[in-house]
């Protein structure tokens, strides 16, 4: 990841593959992913929701509330240094989940 480009878009990224930049992923989930061999944006970007959910489930009940539906896409944007697109997407998300427009 391009840390300078990330910073320019308003992300305080800690290292090349800081999974916590992805909305919905906190320190515990990032740690869980790392222990399951998922430590890069590139790797996460190729995973399906069921694959991600399986890792979350392996971590126990405290991870059940996490909704990873947008995580692979967010990771892809990070991996491709599309930080401004990520910013727009995250502004539309709530806890990493798309908020439906009911108006």
VEXDREN-2710 file (C-alpha; in Angstrom, 1 decimal):
% VEXDREN-2710
k/r/px/py/pz
1/UNK/0.0/0.0/0.0
2/UNK/1.1/3.6/-0.6
3/UNK/1.2/5.0/2.9
4/UNK/1.6/8.6/1.6
5/UNK/-1.4/8.3/-0.7
6/UNK/-3.4/6.8/2.1
7/UNK/-2.5/9.7/4.4
8/UNK/-3.4/12.2/1.7
9/UNK/-6.9/10.7/1.6
10/UNK/-7.2/11.0/5.4
11/UNK/-6.2/7.4/6.5
12/UNK/-3.7/7.0/9.4
13/UNK/-2.3/3.7/8.1
14/UNK/0.2/1.8/10.3
15/UNK/2.3/-0.2/7.8
16/UNK/1.7/-1.5/4.3
17/UNK/-1.2/-3.8/5.2
18/UNK/-3.0/-2.3/8.2
19/UNK/-6.2/-4.3/8.0
20/UNK/-7.7/-2.0/10.7
21/UNK/-8.1/0.6/8.0
22/UNK/-11.0/-1.5/6.7
23/UNK/-14.2/-0.4/8.3
24/UNK/-15.5/-3.2/10.6
25/UNK/-12.1/-4.6/11.4
26/UNK/-10.6/-3.8/14.8
27/UNK/-7.4/-5.0/16.5
28/UNK/-8.9/-8.3/17.6
29/UNK/-10.2/-9.2/14.2
30/UNK/-6.9/-8.1/12.5
31/UNK/-5.1/-10.4/14.9
32/UNK/-7.4/-13.3/14.2
33/UNK/-6.9/-12.9/10.5
34/UNK/-3.2/-12.7/10.9
35/UNK/-3.2/-15.9/12.9
36/UNK/-5.2/-17.5/10.0
37/UNK/-2.7/-16.5/7.4
38/UNK/-4.5/-13.4/6.2
39/UNK/-2.2/-10.5/6.8
40/UNK/-2.4/-8.5/3.5
41/UNK/-4.9/-6.4/1.7
42/UNK/-4.2/-8.5/-1.4
43/UNK/-5.0/-11.8/0.4
44/UNK/-8.2/-10.4/2.0
45/UNK/-9.4/-9.0/-1.3
46/UNK/-9.5/-12.4/-2.9
47/UNK/-11.6/-14.0/-0.1
48/UNK/-15.4/-14.7/-0.2
49/UNK/-17.7/-13.7/2.5
50/UNK/-18.1/-17.4/3.6
51/UNK/-14.3/-17.8/3.8
52/UNK/-14.1/-14.6/6.0
53/UNK/-17.0/-15.7/8.1
54/UNK/-15.4/-19.1/8.7
55/UNK/-12.3/-17.3/10.1
56/UNK/-14.5/-15.1/12.3
57/UNK/-16.4/-18.1/13.6
58/UNK/-13.1/-19.9/14.4
59/UNK/-12.4/-17.0/16.8
60/UNK/-15.5/-17.6/18.9
61/UNK/-18.8/-16.0/19.7
62/UNK/-17.4/-12.5/20.3
63/UNK/-16.9/-12.2/16.5
64/UNK/-20.4/-13.2/15.6
65/UNK/-21.7/-9.6/15.3
66/UNK/-19.1/-8.7/12.7
67/UNK/-20.5/-8.3/9.2
68/UNK/-17.8/-8.8/6.6
69/UNK/-19.9/-8.2/3.5
70/UNK/-17.8/-5.3/2.2
71/UNK/-14.4/-6.2/3.6
72/UNK/-12.9/-7.9/0.5
73/UNK/-13.9/-5.0/-1.6
74/UNK/-12.5/-2.5/0.9
75/UNK/-9.3/-4.6/0.9
76/UNK/-9.2/-4.5/-2.9
77/UNK/-9.4/-0.7/-2.9
78/UNK/-6.6/-0.6/-0.3
79/UNK/-4.5/-3.0/-2.3
80/UNK/-4.9/-1.0/-5.5
81/UNK/-4.2/2.4/-3.7
82/UNK/-7.7/3.6/-4.5
83/UNK/-7.9/5.6/-1.2
84/UNK/-10.3/8.3/-2.3
85/UNK/-12.8/5.6/-3.4
86/UNK/-12.3/3.8/-0.1
87/UNK/-13.0/7.1/1.7
88/UNK/-16.3/7.6/-0.2
89/UNK/-17.3/4.0/0.4
90/UNK/-16.6/4.2/4.1
91/UNK/-18.6/7.4/4.4
92/UNK/-21.5/5.5/3.1
93/UNK/-21.0/2.5/5.4
94/UNK/-22.0/2.0/9.0
95/UNK/-19.8/-0.5/10.8
96/UNK/-18.6/-1.8/7.5
97/UNK/-22.2/-2.5/6.3
98/UNK/-23.9/-0.7/3.5
99/UNK/-26.8/1.4/4.9
100/UNK/-29.9/1.0/2.7
101/UNK/-31.6/4.2/1.6
102/UNK/-35.2/3.9/2.6
103/UNK/-36.2/7.4/1.6
END
